[in-house]
Amino acid sequence: MCRSIKTLRNTEIPATDEEIRAAALQYVRKVSGYRKPSKVNAEAFERAVEEVTEATRRMLGGLKPAK
């Protein structure tokens, strides 16, 4: 989907908060079509970034290593 989003799942070195947010930002940019939203859309854009960041953090925390 978006080639600039890197894989964050790593059992040896966990993803940092900055890496998780950067991936969420890239995702929202790709889906919305905005690199930087207009003032009227900024709140919705930022809210989406925060929600995707939290969802990603929860998902990474819930993944179990392969056996």
C-alpha positions in Angstrom: 0.0 0.0 0.0 2.5 2.7 1.1 6.1 1.8 0.5 7.4 4.3 3.0 5.7 2.6 6.0 8.2 0.2 7.5 7.5 -3.0 9.3 7.3 -2.3 13.0 6.9 -5.8 14.4 10.3 -6.9 15.7 10.6 -9.2 18.7 14.2 -8.1 19.5 13.8 -4.3 19.2 10.3 -3.0 19.9 9.0 0.0 17.8 9.4 3.4 19.4 6.4 5.7 19.9 8.0 8.0 17.2 8.1 5.1 14.7 4.5 4.1 15.4 3.3 7.7 15.0 5.3 8.1 11.8 3.7 5.0 10.3 0.3 6.2 11.3 0.9 9.6 9.8 2.0 8.0 6.5 -1.1 5.8 6.5 -3.5 8.7 7.1 -1.7 10.8 4.4 -2.1 8.0 1.9 -5.7 7.3 2.7 -6.8 10.9 2.9 -4.7 12.1 -0.1 -3.4 15.0 2.0 0.3 15.6 2.8 -0.9 18.5 4.9 -4.6 19.0 5.3 -6.3 22.4 5.1 -7.3 24.2 8.4 -10.8 23.0 8.0 -9.7 19.3 7.8 -6.7 19.5 10.3 -8.7 18.4 13.3 -10.1 15.3 11.6 -6.7 14.5 10.1 -4.9 14.7 13.4 -7.6 12.8 15.2 -7.2 10.0 12.6 -3.4 10.0 13.1 -3.9 9.6 16.9 -6.5 6.8 16.5 -4.3 4.9 14.1 -1.3 5.4 16.4 -3.2 3.9 19.3 -4.6 1.0 17.3 -1.2 0.2 16.0 0.3 0.3 19.5 -2.4 -2.0 20.8 -2.0 -4.4 17.9 1.8 -4.6 18.3 1.4 -5.2 22.0 -1.0 -8.1 21.3 1.0 -9.9 18.7 2.6 -13.2 19.9 5.9 -14.4 18.4 5.6 -17.3 15.9 6.4 -20.7 17.4 
